[in-house]
Amino acid sequence: MRAILLSGGLAAICSLLGTRVAVGWFTRRGFGQPIRQDGPTTHHVKRGTPTMGGLLILLSAAAGYLTATIVTGGSPSASAWLLMLLFFGCGVVGFLDDFIKVYTQNNQGLSSRAKMAGQTLVALSFGILATQFFADERGVRPASQYISTTHDWGIKLPLVVILLVIWFIVTATSNGANLTDGADGLLAGSSALIFGAYTIVNVWQNNQLCDSSRPTVVQAQCYQVRDPLDLAVFAAAIAAACVGFLWWNAKPARIIMGDVGSLAIGGALAGLAIMSRTELLMAVVAGLFVLETLSVLLQMSYFQLTKRLTGTGRRIFRIAPIHHHFEHLGWDEVTVVIRFWIVAGICVAAGLGIFYASWLT
């Protein structure tokens, strides 16, 4: 518990102070954000706002986690290093995308194929390492070859199939977080709630770990997870780093997270879900990301369908992702963000409720 508190505290301080320094540094070097022309007109004033602030979330979370782990007498586990691989791997893909946008002053960064190729490389590298290596003394590896809700269930999947599942989870989650990052403070605030929830989940799993010497653990209810406490420490660091960043990212944002932050956050969330055996539960905990992604998929599908049937493409929403739709309806950006935080909080509460109810039954 000391490591969790220390990790969160250090990450929050580093993010809070580091982001303030980054605002000035990025501004002096002209690292300004280009804005999509078809977006809400109220966003046009954000043109030139420093971007790539997500770098501070990555660095602060990593520094908080590593410092807290070492100071409390521990050492980073295999699960933590693999989470770091996803966190920074997806962050590198996002950084390249952001850098191209800033350099060309155009909202088109990496091509969709190039971005997908980078995410695929990171996801498959993680999948192979997590499922095939780093077994502990109990024989438990960081990731399993089963589908999980709160525990593994069903049959053991072939390696090729589970790698496809991991690829889908990583790319879907990182892109879902990226789509959510479209209003000041929206992603940072909702991510703090989601990673806070995973801190609780992993602490609970650590207290009910299978093969534990503690007599209070019921083996029928225990969790077969490799390093839950270490994952909790890292999750707390990411949540706290998002809170520190939110101080400067709340409307009017002094700095924008950029793809380097959003893709990294999504990648880390996917890693936590996979290694804590809660892949399907994550769809509830991170329900806001699912909602944002579905709004884009529905918009594109409906447009293409109506275009084929009538010759004129029609839209369900005025603009996607869905938070921009409400801005087009006249909602103030702050109103949209706060109400979407409420939605994120409801999803987190529902996910934690399902997690606890599963343990009770």
N, C-alpha and C positions, 0 to 999 in steps of 0.2 A: 504493500500500500504506500510506503514511503516513496518508492520509485515512481509510482503513478502520480502522486502529488508533486514531487520534484520535477518530473518530466513535464507535466502540464504547466507548472509555474515558470520554468525556464523557457519553454517554448513560447508562452504568452508574452513574456518580457522581451525575448529576442525579436519576436514578430512585431510587437508594438513599437519598439525603439528602432529596429532595423528598417521597418517599412517607412518610417519618417525620414530616415537618411536616404532611402531609395527614391522617395518622391523628388527630392532635390537633385539627386545624382542623375536620374533618368530625364528630368526636365531639362537640365543643362545640356544633355547630349541629344535632345530632340527625339527621345523614344516615345513618340505620341501615338495614340490609338486611332487608326482610321475607322470610320463609322459606315455601316451598310446604308446605302441610299434609300432602300425601300423600308427601312425600319421606322419606328415612331419618330415624328419630327422633333419631339422634345429631346431626343438623344443626339441631335446634331450639335448641340452645345458641348458635347463630350469630346468632339474631335480635338486631338492633340493632348488629351489627358494621358499622363504617363502610363504605360502598360508593362506587362511582364512582371507585375508585382507578385505573382504566384511563386516566383523564385524565393521570396522571403518566407513563404509558407513551407516550402521544401527544406530550406536551410535551417529554419528555426525548429521545425519538427524533428529533423535529424539530429541537430545539436542538443535539443532538449532530451530526446530519447537516449542518445549515446552517453551524455554527461550523467544523467540520472542512473543509468544502468551501471556505469563504472563506479560512480561515487558510492552507490549502495552495495558494492562488492560483487556485482554480477558481471556477466559478459554477454554480448549480443548472441542470441540463439540463431539456429538455422532459419527458423520461421521469420525472425526479424530481418535477417539479411535478404530473404526472398521477398518480403514485403518492401524492403528498400529497393530491390530490383524493379518491382512494378512501379513504385512511387517515382523513382528517378528515371526509369526507362520511359514511361509514358510522359514524364515531364520533359525529357529531351525532345521527343516528337513534338510536343506543344511548343517548346522553345524555338525550334526550327521554323514552325509555322508562324509564330509571333515575329521572329526576326525578319522573315521575308516580308511580312505585312508592313513592319516599321520601315524597312530599307526601301521598299517600293512605294510606300504610302498608298497602298491599295488593300482593300479588305480581303482580297484573295491571296491566301498564303500557299502552303503546300497543296498540291493537288489531292483530291480525295483518294486516289490510288496510292500516292506516296505516303499519305497519313495512315491509311489502312495497312500498308506494308510495314511501316514502323511499329504500329500497334501489334500486328501479327507476330513480328519477330520477338517483341518483348513478351507477349502472351505465351507463345510456344516455348520460349526459353524457360520462363517461369514454370510452365506446366510440366515439362520434362524433369526439371530439377526437383520440383515439389513432390511429384508422384513417384519418382524412381530412386531418389537419393535421400540422405540425411535421416534415416530411421533412428529413433532413440533406443534406449535399453529395453523398452516395451515392444519394439518393432513398429512403432507408430511413425509414419512419415508426415511431413507438413500438410500434404494434400492426399486425399484418398481417391480411389477410382469408383466411388459410388456417388449417386445424387443425394443431396442432403436437404432437410428442412431445419430441424434442430439436431438430428442424428442421421447417420448414414442409413439408407434403406434401399431395398431392391437388390438387384444382382450387381456383381462387380463388372464394370464396363471394360471392354478392350481399351488398350492404351490409345489407339487412334481416335476412338469415340470420345474418351474423356478429354483428350487434347482439344478436340473440336468444341466440347462443352466449355472448357476453360477459355478457349479463344473467344467464344461467343460472349461469355460473361465479362471478360476484360474489355473487349471492344464495345459491347453494349453499354456497360457501366461508365466507361471513360467518355464515350460520346454523349451519354445521357447527362453527365455532369457538365460537359461542354455546352450542351443546349440550354441548360439551366442558367448558365452564366451570361445573362443578358440584361440584367438590371442591377443597379448599385446595391451591393450587399446581399443579393438574393442567394447566391451559391455559398458565400462565406458563412452566412448565418445558418442556412439549412444544413450545411456540412458539419458545423459545430454540434448541432443536435444529433445528427446521424452517427458521427464518430464518438460522441458521448455515449450514445446507446451501445455501440460496440465495445466501449470500455466496460460498461456494466455487464454485457453478455460474457465477455472474456474473463472478468473477475469471477462471475458465477461459475463458469466452466472450470476455472482453476480450483475453486472450493469444492467442486463435485467431480474431480478428475478420476477417471478409471484407474484401478490398481493403486489407489492412494492408501497409505498406511493409516489414515484417519478413520476411526470406526464409524463416524457419522455418515460416511458416503455409502449410499445404496447403489450396489453394482448395476441394478436394473435401470437406474436413472442416471448413471455417470456418463461423462463425456470423453470420447476417445479423440482428444486433441493433443497435439504435440507440445506447444509452448503457449498456452492461453494467457498466462500472466505477462509474458513478454509482449504478446500482441496487445494486451490491455494498456501497457505502458506506452507503446507506440501510438495506439489509437488516441490515448489521452493527449499525447504531444501534438498530433495533427488537429484534434479538436481545439486545443488551446491556441495553436498557431493561427487557426482560422478566426478565433475570437480577437486576437491581437491585430490581425490584418483588417478585420471588420471595422475597427476604430477609424481607419483611414479610407475604407472602401464604402462606408455608409454614405447615402446621398447627402450632399453632392460629393461624389467620390473624388478623392485627391489622387488616387491611383487605381488602375484596373488590373484584375487578376491575370487576364490573358489565358491563352490555351496552355501555357506552361503550368499554370496552377490548376485549371479545370480538368485537364487530362490526367494530371498526376493524382488529383483527389479521387477521380473515378477509378483509376488503376489501383490505388491503395484500398479503396472500398471493396473492389472485386477481390483483392488478395485477402482481406480480412474475412470476407464471406466464405471464400474457398477453404481457407486454413482453419476457420472455426466451425466448418461443416454446417453452414447456414445459408447455402446458395439461394434456395427458394424463399427463405425467410427475408433475405435482403430485399426482394422485390416489394415487400410490405414496408420494411424499415425505411428504405429509400424510395418510397412510393411517389414522392414528388418528381424524382428523376424519371420514373416510369411514365408518369403523367405527361411530362414535357416531351419525352421521346414519342409516345403514342400520338400526341397532337401533331407532330411533324409527319409521322408515318400516315396517319389518317388524311392529313391535308394533301400530301403528295399522291396517295392512292386515289382519293376522290377526284382530284384534279385530272389525273391521267384517265380515269374511267369515264368521267363526263366528257372529256375531250374526244375520246374514241366514239362515244355514243351520240353526242350532239354536235361535235366539231368545235365546241367552245368549252374550255376548261372552267369549272366552277370550284369554289372553295367553301369549306365548312367554316373556317375561321377567317377573320380579316387578314391575319398574318400569323404565322407559326414561327417559333414555339408559342404556346398558349399564353404565357405571361405578356407577350407583346399584343396579343388579341385584346386583352382587357385594357391595355394602355390606349389602343385605338378606339375603344369604346368610351374613353374619356376618364378612366380611372387615373389618379395621380400615381406616379411611379412608386412613391413611398407606400401608398395604400396597397398597391399590387404586391410589393415585397413583404409587407407585414402580414397580409392575408395568406400569402404563399408560405411564409414561415409557420403560420398556424396550421396550414395543411401538412407541412413537413412534420410539425410536432404531433399532430394526430396520427400520422403514419408511424412515427417512431413509437408512440405510446401503444398503438395497435400491435406493432411488431414485438415489443417487449412483453405485452400481454400474452401473445401467442407463445412466445418463448417460455414464459413462466408457467402458463397453463399446460404446455407439453410436459414440463418437468413434473407437475403435480399429478398428471394422469399416468 
